[in-house]
Amino acid sequence: GKSAETRHLRPNEVSTGTTIMAIPFEGGVIMGADSRVSTGSYVANRVSDKVAQLHDRIWCCRSGSAADTQALTDYVKHYLSSLAIETGRCPTVKVAAHLMRRLCYENKD
């Protein structure tokens, strides 16, 4: 039988979804992701790292266009590193999330 993920697909459609997750606990967050990058039904890379480090204690899960999400995380990582040097303090998750949100929503096209 079909899985819950593929049950809704039409004939000849392929599921290309990424699986990412984050589970909070008292001391932090556990993050995980699948490792495959696909282009349609073709698996282009079986060992991609979809969990990216943005700063010493800030990480994010990536999904969507691999090139776009890699560029976005590289930019945010550089910005947060520069911010930490300028201020002498580690950036907060709130600052990282705000920057990610602005970059995503202001550059949709």
MOMO-V226925 format. One record per backbone hydrogen bond with DSSP energy under -1.0 kcal/mol. NH is the residue of the N-H (numbers start at 0). CO is the residue of the C=O. If there is no record, write none. Layout:
NH:CO
NH:CO
//
This chain:
6:2
8:5
12:9
20:31
22:29
24:27
27:24
29:22
31:20
33:18
36:44
38:41
41:38
43:36
44:36
47:34
51:59
53:57
54:57
57:54
59:51
61:49
68:64
69:65
70:66
71:67
72:68
73:69
74:70
75:71
76:72
77:73
78:74
79:75
80:76
81:77
82:78
83:79
84:80
85:81
86:82
87:83
95:91
96:92
97:93
98:94
99:95
100:96
101:97
102:98
103:99
104:100
105:101
//
